[in-house]
Amino acid sequence: MIEHVPSENCFRTPEGAVLSYTVKDGRYHFDHTVVPPELRGQGVAGKLATAAFEHARENGWSIVPDCSFIDVFLKRHPEFAELVD
């Protein structure tokens, strides 16, 4: 289960994977994705990104992809391209 934690500007899993963001000028900068070593290679980062982009879509967020993983994710998932500013 992925949880949005607005007080910490992040999305996280119970196992400790995190996608963090900052808000600047009304835009949400997805700036860092961290997945613990024991969870890597299991699609956890992609699930975090999907949850974050779906949340962004539902809430009218404009996204700036400041994380290299998010750049790669967007190339693989063009269905979220309209959210990128």
C-alpha positions in Angstrom: 0.0 0.0 0.0 1.3 3.4 -1.0 0.6 6.3 1.3 0.7 10.0 0.5 2.2 11.9 3.4 1.6 15.6 2.7 3.3 16.7 5.9 6.5 15.1 4.7 6.0 15.9 0.9 6.3 12.3 -0.1 4.6 9.1 -1.1 5.9 6.0 0.7 5.5 2.3 1.1 5.3 0.6 4.5 8.7 -1.0 3.7 10.4 2.3 3.4 10.5 3.2 -0.3 9.9 6.9 -0.9 9.2 9.3 -3.7 9.6 12.8 -2.4 8.6 16.2 -3.9 8.9 19.9 -3.3 6.4 22.5 -4.2 7.7 25.6 -6.0 5.5 28.2 -7.7 2.5 26.0 -7.6 4.3 23.1 -9.3 5.2 19.8 -7.8 8.8 18.8 -8.3 9.2 15.0 -8.1 12.8 15.2 -7.0 13.9 12.0 -5.4 13.0 8.3 -5.4 14.6 5.9 -2.9 14.0 2.2 -2.8 15.8 0.1 -0.1 18.2 -2.4 -1.6 16.2 -5.4 -0.6 13.2 -4.1 -2.6 15.0 -3.2 -5.8 14.2 -5.0 -9.0 10.6 -5.7 -7.8 8.9 -2.7 -9.5 8.5 -0.7 -6.3 9.7 2.6 -7.7 7.3 2.2 -10.7 4.4 1.6 -8.3 5.4 4.7 -6.3 5.6 6.8 -9.4 2.2 5.5 -10.7 0.5 6.3 -7.4 2.1 9.7 -7.3 1.1 10.5 -10.9 -2.5 9.2 -10.4 -2.7 11.4 -7.3 -1.4 14.4 -9.3 -4.0 13.8 -12.0 -6.9 13.5 -9.4 -5.7 16.7 -7.7 -4.8 18.9 -10.7 -1.1 19.0 -10.0 1.4 20.2 -12.5 4.6 18.1 -12.3 8.2 18.9 -12.9 10.3 15.7 -13.2 13.5 16.6 -11.3 14.4 12.9 -10.6 16.2 10.8 -13.1 14.0 7.8 -12.4 10.9 9.9 -13.0 12.3 10.9 -16.4 12.7 7.3 -17.4 9.3 6.4 -16.0 7.6 9.1 -18.1 9.3 7.7 -21.3 7.7 4.4 -20.4 4.4 5.8 -19.4 3.4 8.6 -21.8 -0.2 8.4 -20.4 1.1 10.8 -17.7 2.8 13.3 -20.1 0.0 15.8 -19.9 0.8 16.4 -16.2 4.3 17.5 -16.9 5.0 21.3 -16.9 
